[in-house]
Amino acid sequence: MTQHTFDAGRIAELDRAVRVAARTLARAGLAHAYGHCSARLDADHFLVCAARPMGLIGVGEAGTVVPVDGPLPDGVLGEVRLHQKIYRSRPDIGAVARSMPPKTMSLSTLRRTPRALHGPGTYFAPGVPLWDDPQLIRDDAQAEAVIARMGANAAVVMRGNGAVVAADTLDAMVALTWYLEDAARVDLDVLALEAAHPAAYPAAVLDPDACRARATRSGRIIERMWEYLSAGDPELPDASASPAA
């Protein structure tokens, strides 16, 4: 890892937390060979996982500290520019994932993003923005445009090319990525029923008031999803713990 002036213990703990989140996303089927996740260090830096399939990142395998502004360090994947643009424009964000959730990907090829049909979908109200371009993000101008399309939402879906999810913490980012995929799963099931029986099965989309009421974090909603998804990770012996100290 590139050396910085940050406290070594803090770097080591954040690196561990990012590795746990990366492997958790992969185990949940939300990423395959492609994808990456990161966590903010401070206003000017973040730490991104190693540039390899997230499910194969080993215990103790170091990530890289990346500046919020400026060129990407050597060895860092090009689409980490998306993380840079989010951290620069949204000081409330503490963690970002670029993932490949399969149902979300399928739905996006219809130029659709998940509707708020059940609880998980409400966390993206009034609707997940769609970046209507399947090309990889390889320069700063593209990355800026994608994140501008995302706005203040927790996610942006890229047509045929996965999604970007951002949250205040690593465990919330992982949970929201799972919520996005579950919302897409339900939406695809409902679309099939609507197509076969359009009059008999109109979708009950939650209205804005219902979304605001349902998209809660009370009752350890995020923490319980994190516990479920991260259980068994070799660097998280206590599955009830948050990934970050």
N, C-alpha and C positions, 0 to 999 in steps of 0.2 A: 504494500500500500504506500502511496505517496505520503511523505512525512509532512506534518503540519504542526502548528503550535498548540493544538488542542491537547487537553489532558489525556494521557495514554489510556487510563482506566475508562474514561468516558467513551473514547473511540472504540475500545475493545467491547464494551457493553452494548453500544449501539450497533456495532458490526454483528455481534451475536444475535441481537434482536431482529435485524434485517434478514439474516440468514434463516431464522426461524420462520419469519413471515414469508420469505421466498419459497421455502420448502412446503409450507402450509398451502400456499396458492397452488403449487404443483400437485400435491396430494389430493386436493379437492377437484382436480381436473380443470382448473381455471387457467392453466398455462401448460405448454408442452415444451418443444425445443426453444421456443421464442417467448420472450417476456423478461421483465426486470422490475424490481421494486427498490424503494429508497426511503430514507427518513432524514428529516432536517436536523442539522447540527446547530446552526444559528442563522441569523438573517442572511448570511452571505455564502453558506456552504451546506451541502447535504452529502450523505453517504449512500452510494448505490451498490447493490450486490454485484458479485463477480459476473463477468460477461460470459456466462455459460448457462445451459438449461437449469432453471431454478431448482428443479427436483434433484439435480445432481450436485448441487453445491454442498461441499463437505463440511464436516465439523471443523471450525476454526479457519475456514477458507476466507481470506480477506476480501473485502470490497474496496471501493475507491472513494476518496473524498473528492467532490466535484464543486467547483465554484458556481454560484447562482448566475453570475455574469462571466462571460469570457469563453474561450475555446474549451472543448471537452478534453480532459486529460487523455494521454495515449492509452489505448486499450479499452476505452469506454465506448459502448455501443452508440451509434448515431442517434437513435430515437430517445436517448436520455435527454436530448434537447427538450423534449416535452416536459420532463421533470423540471428542468431549469426554468422554463417559462411559467409553470405553475407556482413554484416557490418564489419567483420574482414578483408575480402579480397578486399573489394571495397569501398574505402573512399569517392567516389563520391555519394554513395547511401545514401538517407535520409529517405526512407520509403520502407516497404516490406509488401506484402500480400500473404498469403497462402489461396487459394480460390478453389471453386469447380464449375467452369463455365460449364454448361451442354453440350453445343455443342462441346466445346474443349475436354471434357471428351469422348464424343462419337467418335469424330475423332481420338482420341489417341488410342482407342481400335483397330483401323486399323493400328497402328504403324505409324500414320501420324500426323503432326502438320500443322497449317494453312499456306497455300501459300499466297504470296503477290498478291492477285487478285484485291484488291481495296485499297483505302487509308489507312484504319486502319492496314492492314496487312504489310504495308511498314515499320512500326516502329519496326519490328522484323527481318528485313533483316540482313543477307542473309538467315535466316530461323530460326524458333524457335527450339532449341534443344529438343530432346525427351529423357527422362529418362525411359528406357524400362523395368520397373519393377513396378508392381501394389502394392507392399507391403508398409505398413506404415513405416515412417522413425522414428526409435526408438533408434538410437545410433549415436554417433559423426562420426563414420567412414562412415555410410550411408549418413549422412548430408553433410559431406565433399565431397563425391563422386557426389551427386546430384548437388551441387553448382559448382564443377569443370566442370561438364557437361554443366551447364548454361554458364560458361565463362563470357564474357562481354555483353551477350545479355540481353535484358530487361525482358526476361521470360525463364522459362523452364517448359515444360509440362511433367507430370508424368503419364505414361500409366494407364488409368482407375482410376486415383487418383488425378485429378485436376491439379493445376498449382501453380507456384510461380512467382510473378511479383515484380520487384524492380525498383525504380525511385529516382530522386533527391528530390522530394517533395511528400507529401501525395496526393495532387490533381492530380499530374501526375501519381502516382501509380494507383489510382482509374481509371483514364481515360485509361491508358494502359491495365488494366485488362478488361475493357469494349471493347477496341479495339481488344484484343486477342479473346474474345468471338465472336465479330462480324465477325472477319476474319474467324473463324471456321464455323460460320453460313453460310457465303457466300461459303466457300469451300465445305461444305456438299451439298449445293444446286447444285453447279457446278459439283461435282462428280456424282450426280444422273443424270444430263444431259449427262455427258460424258459417263456414263455406258449405257444409253439408246440409245444415238446417237453419238458414238465415232468419226465418220468422220465429222458430221455436227457441233459439238460443241466443238472444241478444246479450252482448257482454255488459256486465254491471261494472262500469268503470267508476272508481271512487272519485268523488268531486273534491275540489280544493280544501274545503273544510274537513272532510273525512280524512284526507291525506295529512293535513296538519295535526289532527288528533291522533292518528295512528303512528306517525313517524316519530316515535318516542325513543328515548334512551333509558327510561326508567325501568325498574325491574331487572337490571343487569342484562338488558337485551343484547348489547354488543359483547359484553364479557362472556355471556353464556355461549354465544356463537363462536367466539374466539376459543373458548375451552374445548368445544366440540371439534372444531376444525384442526386445532394445533395439537391435540392429544397424541402423545407418543413421540413427539419430536425429540431427537437425542440431545438437543441443547436446551430443552425446556422440561426438566424433570418434574416440576410442579405444574401440571396442566392448568391449574387455576390462576397462574400468574400471568400478568400482562407481559408482552414480549419485551417492552422497554422498562428499564429501572425507573 
